[in-house]
Amino acid sequence: MFTEYIKKAVSPYHTVLAAKEMLDAAGFEELKMSGEWTLKKNGSYYVIPFKSAVFAFTVGEKGLRIAAAHTDFPCPHVKPKAELESRGYLRLNTEIYGGPILNTWLDRPLSMAGRVLLKSKNVFAPREKMIDFARPMLTIPNLAIHYNRDVNKGVELSKQNDMLPLIGMTEILEQPGAGSEDTVSKDNYFLKLVADEIGEKPEDILDFDIYIYNYDEPALIGMRKEMLSSPRLDNLTSCYACVSAIIEAAKRKKKAAAPTKIAALFDNEEIGSGTKQGADSALLRQLLNKIYSATKRSEIELENDISEGFLISADVAHALHPAKGEKYDPVNNMRMNEGVTFKLSANQRYSYDAVAVASLQQLCEKHNIRYKKFVNNSDMPGGGTLGPIISSWLPMKTVDIGVPILAMHSARELMGVQDQQALEKLIEVFFEE
């Protein structure tokens, strides 16, 4: 279920692990990006080139259908020297990843997840362990209104001071048995905590990549439970839809000359996608080259399939806010539970190709999938997506779609339940049609 996926996908690495679990259960075969591939016609495979990105695909004969999403979300990220002590309190030194709504992270139960790199015999292949504390460990406390009488007029928060999570008190380090036989101090408490959690020695830890996440669980709300309030809807809604759709596509009886279908989950969209595991890299093109080489298809066949291909860029959209309607286009807006949002932008902040949009419209109408077109208020350009990035170097018909949500980039966002169902169905029939 989607909500179970959200609970597991607490960092980009764990988003990939949750997808891997689904793909393994569906019988997909894992490949190594560096290996030589032998692919079967109609076979189902996946590859994890870097631990925060995953690509699942089914081998077809002609054509390309790609659905792409991103695994990352805005949040605090732990710095290498994480320990901070002040006035008897223990805090974590963090930086802000992406663009979260900072005040929504205050006064919540927070946890941590990511990966830890450890000493190994081969210096170019450090050992690696995933970590998820999977329990409330931290919080970022607000300042009482008595000391900030203007708090309800709006407060600018310092990322370096106000947003540092509280993890404990110095007294706990001074108590017998606070850690273990090893010495725990205000200078190494975080490293010791991480080491204990993964069953390793602190001195063996070389580096870590750990994200702070909202420990709150998803909850159905509304008079008829028609809405879902949850952390990380941006962009787990799309990740889950892409993976579940490729799994369903693999179950169906294959049609003659079916296209190759790919569910591509990239990392780092929230910071521009310009990384080796991001959408603005050669990674997807490298994957296509390996697929076509392993199936004895020529480079010209690949180029032809790209030119006739179709890409869905799946990311959340802005739902119309009940109190701030003036922020939106007066007519090209979208409420929750109105279906899939088609995100359009003449300035190409979202991919806009009228032929592609018309094609996807017909697909929706054929399968009775609700949809609506969204355009930003002209005075507010909105954010970017994977669509224009990928299609700029992989030129094919592209449409940006997603579920409309409220409180985008909050520690807890809000969506309509019916919209997730519509998104999953649309990507599924997109692969099948």
Summary of the structure (lengths in Angstrom):
residues: 433
radius of gyration: 22.9
end to end distance: 24.5
largest distance: 71.6
contacts: 1430
relative contact order: 0.17
helix: 30%
strand: 27%
